[in-house]
């Protein structure tokens, strides 16, 4: 099965377990660059839907610089999460 399917299930606990497994040892090597970016993109979108905005922003700051290049959908998901949390004043700091 594809590693990315758990994110489509909208199960944040399962996504965190998968992420923990990827962080162990050299497991991250199983993902090539395209799959890695796809994984992080889906993971981030799931975070935007399911997590508190503080958690989303923490992951965004850690992920965006080293792990993935946010897609337009990721940016839209982040903006929607900020809007839902009434945190639009944070936009300049994440841009």
N, CA, C and O of each residue as an XYZ file, in Angstrom:
380
protein
N       0.835     -1.188      0.000
C       0.000      0.000      0.000
C       0.874      1.243      0.000
O       2.033      1.221      0.414
N       0.290      2.300     -0.467
C       1.006      3.567     -0.548
C       1.057      4.214      0.836
O       0.048      4.264      1.540
N       2.212      4.698      1.214
C       2.374      5.348      2.513
C       1.446      6.543      2.696
O       1.105      6.900      3.824
N       1.044      7.151      1.609
C       0.265      8.375      1.698
C      -1.206      8.124      1.976
O      -1.920      9.062      2.329
N      -1.691      6.891      1.833
C      -3.109      6.622      1.993
C      -3.615      6.957      3.383
O      -4.763      7.377      3.532
N      -2.781      6.780      4.413
C      -3.307      7.058      5.776
C      -3.726      8.510      5.896
O      -4.667      8.812      6.630
N      -3.051      9.427      5.192
C      -3.421     10.833      5.267
C      -4.775     11.083      4.613
O      -5.492     11.999      5.015
N      -5.129     10.292      3.622
C      -6.424     10.429      2.971
C      -7.559      9.979      3.884
O      -8.718     10.325      3.654
N      -7.230      9.206      4.922
C      -8.244      8.722      5.850
C      -8.636      9.776      6.878
O      -9.593      9.592      7.629
N      -7.899     10.875      6.908
C      -8.127     11.945      7.874
C      -7.998     11.445      9.306
O      -8.758     11.833     10.194
N      -7.023     10.579      9.503
C      -6.737     10.025     10.823
C      -5.404     10.580     11.292
O      -4.344     10.076     10.921
N      -5.464     11.617     12.105
C      -4.249     12.310     12.506
C      -3.355     11.430     13.386
O      -2.130     11.517     13.303
N      -3.959     10.587     14.226
C      -3.149      9.711     15.072
C      -2.354      8.726     14.225
O      -1.178      8.482     14.495
N      -2.986      8.164     13.208
C      -2.302      7.244     12.309
C      -1.203      7.968     11.533
O      -0.126      7.414     11.313
N      -1.474      9.190     11.126
C      -0.471      9.971     10.402
C       0.750     10.238     11.280
O       1.885     10.170     10.809
N       0.516     10.542     12.552
C       1.633     10.748     13.466
C       2.437      9.463     13.664
O       3.664      9.508     13.753
N       1.749      8.313     13.734
C       2.449      7.031     13.881
C       3.310      6.748     12.658
O       4.449      6.298     12.780
N       2.759      7.013     11.481
C       3.513      6.818     10.248
C       4.728      7.738     10.225
O       5.820      7.326      9.833
N       4.535      8.973     10.641
C       5.632      9.930     10.657
C       6.732      9.479     11.612
O       7.918      9.610     11.307
N       6.339      8.951     12.762
C       7.318      8.445     13.734
C       8.109      7.288     13.130
O       9.318      7.184     13.331
N       7.418      6.415     12.385
C       8.091      5.275     11.743
C       9.086      5.757     10.691
O      10.171      5.193     10.553
N       8.716      6.799      9.950
C       9.622      7.329      8.926
C      10.872      7.947      9.541
O      11.934      7.952      8.920
N      10.749      8.466     10.757
C      11.878      9.120     11.408
C      12.883      8.122     11.979
O      14.010      8.501     12.296
N      12.495      6.862     12.116
C      13.389      5.859     12.711
C      14.473      5.443     11.722
O      14.193      5.122     10.567
N      15.690      5.457     12.188
C      16.810      4.978     11.384
C      16.872      5.600     10.004
O      16.807      6.820      9.852
N      16.998      4.742      8.998
C      17.092      5.191      7.605
C      15.786      5.009      6.847
O      15.794      4.986      5.617
N      14.671      4.879      7.544
C      13.386      4.630      6.881
C      13.023      5.711      5.870
O      12.354      5.429      4.876
N      13.457      6.939      6.112
C      13.138      8.031      5.199
C      13.691      7.773      3.800
O      13.206      8.352      2.828
N      14.697      6.913      3.690
C      15.292      6.621      2.382
C      14.335      5.877      1.453
O      14.577      5.795      0.249
N      13.245      5.333      2.010
C      12.269      4.634      1.175
C      11.450      5.595      0.313
O      10.755      5.170     -0.609
N      11.533      6.873      0.614
C      10.807      7.867     -0.170
C      11.781      8.640     -1.049
O      12.736      9.237     -0.552
N      11.535      8.628     -2.360
C      12.346      9.477     -3.223
C      11.871     10.922     -3.054
O      10.941     11.180     -2.290
N      12.487     11.845     -3.745
C      12.186     13.265     -3.550
C      10.722     13.586     -3.838
O      10.086     14.306     -3.069
N      10.178     13.056     -4.946
C       8.777     13.337     -5.285
C       7.823     12.765     -4.243
O       6.887     13.440     -3.814
N       8.063     11.524     -3.839
C       7.187     10.908     -2.841
C       7.329     11.599     -1.495
O       6.350     11.759     -0.767
N       8.536     12.005     -1.166
C       8.761     12.701      0.095
C       7.985     14.014      0.123
O       7.312     14.321      1.108
N       8.077     14.782     -0.949
C       7.352     16.040     -1.001
C       5.844     15.794     -0.989
O       5.100     16.533     -0.344
N       5.389     14.756     -1.700
C       3.970     14.407     -1.694
C       3.496     14.009     -0.310
O       2.410     14.397      0.123
N       4.323     13.227      0.383
C       3.983     12.811      1.745
C       3.833     14.025      2.659
O       2.822     14.183      3.342
N       4.869     14.889      2.660
C       4.823     16.051      3.552
C       3.694     17.003      3.191
O       3.101     17.626      4.073
N       3.392     17.121      1.908
C       2.289     17.971      1.473
C       0.958     17.463      2.030
O       0.163     18.240      2.559
N       0.720     16.154      1.907
C      -0.521     15.578      2.434
C      -0.551     15.632      3.961
O      -1.591     15.915      4.556
N       0.579     15.364      4.583
C       0.658     15.419      6.036
C       0.327     16.823      6.529
O      -0.418     16.991      7.495
N       0.884     17.828      5.860
C       0.636     19.204      6.279
C      -0.827     19.595      6.070
O      -1.413     20.269      6.917
N      -1.414     19.181      4.958
C      -2.833     19.477      4.724
C      -3.702     18.853      5.812
O      -4.669     19.459      6.272
N      -3.343     17.634      6.216
C      -4.078     16.964      7.287
C      -3.917     17.730      8.605
O      -4.883     17.893      9.350
N      -2.718     18.192      8.888
C      -2.497     19.001     10.088
C      -3.386     20.240     10.079
O      -3.990     20.587     11.094
N      -3.461     20.900      8.933
C      -4.274     22.118      8.822
C      -5.742     21.843      9.114
O      -6.436     22.682      9.689
N      -6.212     20.669      8.718
C      -7.619     20.307      8.940
C      -7.905     19.865     10.369
O      -8.971     20.157     10.911
N      -6.949     19.156     10.983
C      -7.255     18.429     12.208
C      -6.620     18.984     13.484
O      -7.076     18.666     14.582
N      -5.587     19.798     13.357
C      -4.844     20.232     14.540
C      -5.159     21.679     14.932
O      -5.704     22.456     14.148
N      -4.797     22.005     16.167
C      -4.879     23.386     16.634
C      -3.869     24.222     15.847
O      -2.842     23.712     15.400
N      -4.170     25.498     15.686
C      -3.336     26.358     14.843
C      -1.905     26.469     15.380
O      -0.968     26.616     14.595
N      -1.722     26.402     16.688
C      -0.369     26.490     17.246
C       0.480     25.300     16.791
O       1.666     25.449     16.498
N      -0.136     24.131     16.737
C       0.553     22.922     16.293
C       0.869     23.022     14.800
O       1.962     22.660     14.365
N      -0.092     23.514     14.025
C       0.106     23.687     12.578
C       1.283     24.616     12.315
O       2.144     24.313     11.489
N       1.323     25.733     13.006
C       2.397     26.708     12.798
C       3.754     26.152     13.212
O       4.766     26.435     12.571
N       3.778     25.365     14.278
C       5.033     24.738     14.709
C       5.559     23.808     13.622
O       6.736     23.868     13.266
N       4.686     22.944     13.094
C       5.087     22.034     12.022
C       5.500     22.814     10.775
O       6.493     22.471     10.133
N       4.754     23.850     10.431
C       5.058     24.638      9.235
C       6.467     25.214      9.302
O       7.222     25.158      8.331
N       6.805     25.766     10.459
C       8.132     26.369     10.604
C       9.233     25.320     10.521
O      10.301     25.583      9.968
N       8.978     24.128     11.072
C       9.978     23.059     11.032
C      10.068     22.414      9.650
O      11.156     22.064      9.194
N       8.928     22.260      8.992
C       8.881     21.528      7.730
C       9.277     22.366      6.528
O      10.019     21.903      5.662
N       8.790     23.587      6.470
C       8.914     24.344      5.231
C      10.349     24.649      4.854
O      10.670     24.777      3.673
N      11.209     24.766      5.843
C      12.583     25.132      5.507
C      13.427     23.942      5.051
O      14.350     24.103      4.253
N      13.113     22.759      5.554
C      14.009     21.644      5.265
C      13.362     20.446      4.603
O      14.047     19.692      3.912
N      12.063     20.243      4.788
C      11.456     18.984      4.361
C      10.675     19.054      3.059
O      10.704     18.117      2.261
N       9.981     20.155      2.844
C       9.158     20.210      1.640
C       8.944     21.646      1.202
O       9.080     22.591      1.979
N       8.604     21.773     -0.064
C       8.254     23.073     -0.609
C       6.734     23.141     -0.638
O       6.112     22.387     -1.387
N       6.106     24.023      0.154
C       4.642     24.051      0.217
C       4.015     24.319     -1.151
O       4.423     25.228     -1.874
N       3.027     23.516     -1.483
C       2.293     23.702     -2.732
C       1.270     24.822     -2.542
O       1.011     25.241     -1.414
N       0.689     25.306     -3.643
C      -0.395     26.298     -3.492
C      -1.526     25.768     -2.604
O      -2.118     26.530     -1.840
N      -1.828     24.474     -2.698
C      -2.869     23.902     -1.846
C      -2.463     23.957     -0.373
O      -3.298     24.220      0.493
N      -1.184     23.709     -0.089
C      -0.720     23.797      1.299
C      -0.868     25.214      1.840
O      -1.279     25.409      2.984
N      -0.533     26.194      1.021
C      -0.667     27.592      1.438
C      -2.135     27.929      1.668
O      -2.474     28.589      2.650
N      -3.011     27.478      0.765
C      -4.445     27.704      0.930
C      -4.954     27.030      2.207
O      -5.727     27.625      2.957
N      -4.523     25.798      2.451
C      -4.918     25.091      3.674
C      -4.462     25.864      4.912
O      -5.210     25.990      5.882
N      -3.235     26.379      4.872
C      -2.717     27.154      5.997
C      -3.528     28.433      6.196
O      -3.879     28.776      7.325
N      -3.825     29.134      5.113
C      -4.618     30.361      5.218
C      -6.010     30.066      5.776
O      -6.524     30.828      6.594
N      -6.620     28.967      5.338
C      -7.946     28.592      5.850
C      -7.880     28.250      7.336
O      -8.783     28.598      8.096
N      -6.804     27.563      7.751
C      -6.634     27.226      9.162
C      -6.441     28.497      9.992
O      -6.998     28.620     11.083
N      -5.655     29.435      9.476
C      -5.460     30.709     10.174
C      -6.765     31.484     10.272
O      -7.062     32.079     11.307
N      -7.541     31.476      9.200
C      -8.834     32.160      9.192
C      -9.786     31.517     10.199
O     -10.448     32.220     10.962
N      -9.857     30.188     10.204
C     -10.743     29.474     11.128
C     -10.359     29.734     12.585
O     -11.221     29.766     13.464
N      -9.071     29.918     12.831
C      -8.585     30.158     14.191
C      -8.553     31.649     14.533
O      -8.106     32.037     15.612
N      -9.033     32.478     13.604
C      -9.030     33.924     13.790
C      -7.616     34.444     14.078
O      -7.399     35.246     14.986
N      -6.657     33.955     13.266
C      -5.245     34.302     13.453
C      -4.655     34.915     12.176
O      -3.483     34.694     11.871
N      -5.443     35.668     11.446
C      -4.964     36.213     10.173
C      -3.773     37.152     10.344
O      -3.011     37.357      9.399
N      -3.601     37.727     11.539
C      -2.457     38.622     11.762
C      -1.127     37.886     11.702
O      -0.076     38.524     11.642
N      -1.151     36.565     11.718
C       0.078     35.749     11.648
C       0.594     35.636     10.207
O       1.746     35.261      9.993
N      -0.241     35.955      9.234
C       0.128     35.760      7.819
C       1.491     36.357      7.470
O       2.291     35.661      6.844
N       1.806     37.603      7.835
C       3.132     38.126      7.460
C       4.304     37.298      7.983
O       5.337     37.209      7.320
N       4.158     36.697      9.151
C       5.274     35.930      9.708
C       5.465     34.573      9.028
O       6.560     34.012      9.070
N       4.414     34.043      8.406
C       4.559     32.761      7.707
C       4.858     32.958      6.231
O       5.240     32.008      5.547
N       4.694     34.153      5.738
C       4.942     34.412      4.339
C       6.416     34.504      4.122
O       6.862     34.721      2.996
